[in-house]
Amino acid sequence: MSAPPDPRVHLDREHCLKLLRTMMLIRRFEERCAELYGEQKIRGFLHLYIGEEANAVGVMQALTPEDAIVATYREHGHALARGLPATEVMAEMYGKATGSSRGRGGSMHIFDATRRFYGGNAIVGGGLPLAVGLALADKLREKTPVTCCFFGEGAAAEGEFHESLNLAALWKLPVLFVCENNRYAMGTALERSESEPDFCRHAASYRIPAEAVDGMDVVAVEFAARRAAQAIRDGAGPQFLENRTYRFRAHSMFDAELYRDKAEVEAWKQRCPIKRFRSWLIETGVVHDNDVAALERDVEAEVEAAVAFAEQASWEPEADLTRDVLTTLTPGGRR
């Protein structure tokens, strides 16, 4: 019997279908990306979000179009949950000019200023100070949006983590810090890298209210995010969520994954956020098998349309390759 979602969130049928569909879209999109990577259609680095979908989808329900998002290099799920078109995200994966970053960002730098989605950041912890800066800018302009910053638990070992939480607390900035704790960072078990593995305590040391959340339960994540976002909007300052989650795939496509036991991975797969939520919805009669089948067909069609779009899209013209590239002159006048 799957665990019921938190009953304090209003779960109407339309909302449930939205949550389920978005998680399914992220999962199928990333599975397709893994296939395309094997075909060398997608190059460079590729970090998959498979297993962690409930985090991006749940948190996004608490945010408005005016709120800002800063993500990690494992950000395809965040981008899709934010509403970036799958066509543009897939084109960016291909490096095509019609991608969300005009093909210049690739997998780790998905960006869309029109949706206040500010990356995609390849530097571990690099998004934290950016989020603080965005929130400070909004506050100085007397605007009220929330800036939501996603980061992995590996970022907590970086100086930016502590500096960012400290400044956000001192200046009472409207930042929602979301730690996606998948237990292994790049490949080191949490208990081997952190003397204090409870990140809510880290946040509390900066007097930031914090809550630990089951990151495999999309509704639990949504409820916690809504409460935290509302506290920020009410002027309470920064809030912190530690979403305890798990990635089912290796850290990246180059990862031999020798640092964790396969039995552990399989045990976590039994808590798959998609299967867990789908089972609860069917058991309670909110949706039916034919609804799920329809969603699967719809998601498959959207992902395949995105692949076709990326395949047919054009590359950036050679004449534009130096556009936005800063060059400097040496004292002798040479570039």
C-alpha positions in Angstrom: 0.0 0.0 0.0 1.6 3.3 -1.0 1.7 6.1 1.6 -1.0 8.7 1.2 0.0 12.2 0.3 -0.4 15.0 2.9 -4.2 15.6 3.1 -3.6 19.3 3.9 -2.9 19.9 0.2 -6.1 20.3 -1.9 -5.9 17.4 -4.3 -8.4 17.8 -7.0 -8.3 15.6 -10.1 -7.0 18.2 -12.4 -4.1 19.1 -10.1 -3.3 15.4 -9.6 -3.1 14.8 -13.3 -0.8 17.8 -13.7 1.6 16.6 -11.1 1.6 13.1 -12.5 2.0 14.2 -16.1 4.9 16.6 -15.4 6.8 13.9 -13.5 6.2 11.5 -16.3 7.3 14.1 -18.9 10.6 14.6 -17.1 11.2 10.9 -16.7 10.5 10.1 -20.4 12.4 13.2 -21.6 15.5 12.1 -19.7 15.3 8.5 -20.7 15.2 9.7 -24.3 18.2 11.9 -23.7 20.1 8.9 -22.4 19.3 7.0 -25.6 20.3 10.0 -27.7 23.5 10.3 -25.8 24.3 6.7 -26.7 23.7 7.6 -30.3 26.1 10.6 -30.0 23.3 13.0 -30.8 23.8 14.7 -27.5 27.4 15.4 -26.6 29.4 16.7 -23.6 28.2 16.1 -20.1 24.8 14.7 -19.2 23.5 14.5 -15.6 20.1 12.8 -15.3 17.4 13.7 -12.8 15.7 10.3 -12.9 14.3 9.5 -9.4 14.2 13.1 -8.2 11.3 14.3 -10.2 9.0 15.0 -7.2 11.3 17.7 -6.0 11.2 20.0 -9.1 7.5 19.3 -9.7 6.4 19.8 -6.1 8.4 23.0 -5.5 7.2 24.6 -8.7 3.6 24.4 -7.6 4.4 27.0 -4.9 6.0 29.5 -7.3 4.5 32.1 -9.5 5.7 33.3 -13.0 7.2 36.4 -11.2 9.4 34.2 -9.0 13.0 33.4 -10.0 14.6 30.0 -10.3 18.2 29.1 -10.0 19.1 25.5 -10.6 22.0 23.1 -10.8 23.6 21.3 -13.7 21.0 18.5 -13.2 18.4 20.9 -14.3 16.4 19.5 -17.2 13.6 18.5 -14.8 13.5 22.0 -13.2 13.3 23.6 -16.7 10.4 21.4 -17.8 8.6 21.8 -14.5 9.0 25.5 -14.8 7.2 25.4 -18.2 10.1 25.7 -20.7 9.0 23.9 -23.9 10.4 20.4 -24.3 11.2 21.4 -27.9 13.5 24.2 -26.8 15.1 22.2 -24.0 15.8 19.3 -26.4 17.2 21.6 -29.0 19.6 23.0 -26.4 20.7 19.5 -25.5 21.6 19.1 -29.2 23.4 22.4 -29.2 21.0 23.8 -31.8 20.4 27.6 -32.4 16.7 27.1 -31.5 17.6 25.9 -28.0 16.6 27.8 -24.9 20.2 29.2 -24.7 20.7 29.4 -28.5 22.7 26.1 -28.3 25.5 27.7 -26.4 24.7 26.3 -23.0 24.0 22.6 -23.6 22.8 20.2 -20.9 24.3 22.1 -17.9 23.2 25.7 -18.8 19.5 25.7 -19.6 18.4 29.3 -19.4 15.2 31.3 -20.1 15.1 34.9 -18.8 11.5 35.3 -20.0 10.4 32.7 -17.5 12.9 33.9 -14.9 14.7 30.6 -15.1 18.3 31.6 -14.5 20.2 28.4 -15.1 21.7 25.7 -15.0 25.1 26.2 -13.4 28.0 23.9 -14.0 29.8 25.0 -10.8 28.9 23.1 -7.6 27.3 25.7 -5.4 27.7 28.4 -8.0 23.9 29.1 -8.1 23.7 30.0 -4.4 25.3 33.5 -4.5 23.5 34.2 -7.8 20.2 33.5 -6.0 21.1 35.8 -3.2 22.0 38.5 -5.7 18.7 38.1 -7.5 16.7 38.3 -4.3 18.7 41.4 -3.1 18.0 43.1 -6.5 14.2 42.4 -6.1 14.3 43.6 -2.5 16.1 46.9 -3.4 13.6 47.5 -6.1 10.8 46.9 -3.5 9.5 43.9 -5.5 8.1 40.9 -3.8 9.0 37.7 -5.8 10.6 34.7 -4.2 13.9 33.5 -5.5 14.1 29.7 -5.4 17.6 28.1 -5.4 18.0 24.4 -6.0 21.3 22.7 -5.1 22.6 19.3 -4.1 23.9 18.3 -0.7 27.4 18.3 -2.2 27.2 22.1 -2.4 27.0 22.3 1.3 30.7 21.6 1.5 31.4 24.8 -0.5 32.1 28.2 1.0 29.3 29.7 -1.1 26.7 27.7 0.8 27.7 29.3 4.1 28.3 32.8 2.7 24.9 32.7 0.9 22.9 31.5 3.9 24.6 34.0 6.1 23.9 37.0 3.9 20.3 35.9 3.1 19.6 35.7 6.9 21.4 39.0 7.7 19.5 40.9 5.0 16.3 39.0 5.4 16.2 38.2 1.7 13.3 36.4 0.0 15.2 33.2 -0.9 13.8 29.7 -0.8 16.8 27.4 -0.4 16.0 23.8 -1.7 18.7 21.2 -0.9 18.1 18.1 -3.0 19.9 15.6 -0.8 20.5 12.5 -2.9 23.1 11.2 -0.4 26.1 10.8 -2.7 26.9 14.2 -4.2 29.2 13.2 -7.1 30.2 9.9 -5.7 31.0 10.2 -2.0 28.5 9.0 0.6 27.1 11.8 2.8 28.4 10.3 6.0 31.9 10.3 4.6 31.9 14.0 3.6 29.8 15.8 6.3 30.4 15.7 10.0 26.8 17.0 10.4 24.7 15.3 7.7 21.5 17.0 8.9 21.3 20.1 6.7 18.4 21.6 8.5 20.9 22.1 11.4 23.2 23.9 9.0 20.4 26.3 8.1 19.4 26.7 11.8 22.9 27.8 12.6 22.1 30.8 10.5 18.7 31.2 12.1 16.9 30.2 8.9 13.7 28.1 9.4 14.2 24.7 7.9 12.2 21.6 7.3 13.2 18.1 6.2 10.9 16.6 3.5 10.4 13.2 1.9 11.7 14.1 -1.6 10.1 11.0 -3.1 6.6 12.3 -2.3 5.5 15.0 -4.7 2.6 16.2 -2.5 4.8 16.3 0.7 7.2 18.5 -1.3 4.5 20.7 -2.6 3.0 21.3 0.8 6.4 22.1 2.4 7.3 24.4 -0.5 3.9 26.2 -0.3 4.3 26.8 3.4 7.9 28.1 3.0 7.1 30.3 0.0 4.2 31.9 1.9 6.4 32.6 4.9 8.8 34.4 2.6 5.9 36.4 1.0 4.8 37.3 4.5 8.2 38.9 5.2 9.7 36.1 7.3 12.9 36.1 5.3 14.7 33.1 3.8 13.5 29.5 4.3 15.2 26.2 3.8 14.0 22.8 2.6 16.0 19.6 2.7 14.4 17.3 0.3 15.7 13.8 1.0 15.7 12.1 -2.4 17.7 9.7 -4.5 18.9 9.6 -8.1 18.4 6.2 -9.8 21.0 6.7 -12.4 24.7 7.3 -12.1 26.0 10.8 -11.3 26.7 11.4 -15.0 27.0 9.3 -18.2 30.7 8.9 -17.5 30.2 7.6 -14.0 31.1 3.9 -13.4 29.0 4.1 -10.2 31.3 1.9 -8.0 30.5 3.8 -4.8 27.0 2.4 -4.0 25.5 -1.0 -3.8 23.1 -2.1 -6.5 20.7 -3.5 -3.9 20.5 -0.1 -2.3 19.5 1.5 -5.7 16.9 -1.2 -6.3 15.5 -0.6 -2.8 15.1 3.1 -3.5 13.5 2.4 -6.8 10.6 0.8 -4.8 9.9 4.4 -3.6 9.8 5.8 -7.1 7.9 9.1 -6.9 6.0 8.4 -10.1 4.9 4.9 -9.2 4.2 5.9 -5.7 1.9 8.8 -6.6 0.3 6.9 -9.5 -0.5 3.9 -7.2 -2.1 6.1 -4.6 -4.2 7.9 -7.2 -5.5 4.7 -8.7 -6.1 3.1 -5.2 -8.2 6.1 -4.1 -10.1 6.4 -7.4 -8.9 9.9 -8.3 -7.6 8.6 -11.6 -8.0 5.3 -13.5 -5.8 3.1 -15.6 -7.1 4.6 -18.8 -6.2 8.1 -17.5 -2.6 6.9 -16.9 -2.5 5.3 -20.4 -3.6 8.5 -22.0 -0.9 10.4 -20.1 1.7 8.0 -21.3 0.7 8.4 -24.9 0.6 12.2 -24.6 4.0 12.4 -22.9 5.5 10.0 -25.5 4.2 12.2 -28.3 5.5 15.4 -26.7 9.0 14.0 -26.2 9.2 12.5 -29.8 8.0 15.9 -31.2 10.8 17.5 -29.2 13.4 15.1 -30.7 12.1 15.8 -34.2 12.3 19.5 -33.6 15.9 19.2 -32.4 16.8 17.0 -35.3 15.5 19.4 -37.9 16.7 22.6 -36.1 19.6 24.6 -37.6 23.0 25.1 -36.1 24.2 28.5 -35.2 25.6 30.3 -38.3 29.4 30.5 -38.4 29.1 34.2 -38.7 27.7 34.4 -35.2 30.3 32.3 -33.5 32.1 35.3 -32.1 29.0 37.1 -31.1 28.9 37.8 -27.3 32.5 36.7 -27.0 34.7 39.3 -25.2 38.1 39.9 -26.7 40.9 42.0 -25.3 43.9 43.7 -26.8 47.4 43.2 -25.6 49.7 46.2 -25.1 51.1 45.5 -28.6 47.6 45.8 -30.1 47.2 42.1 -30.8 44.2 40.2 -29.8 
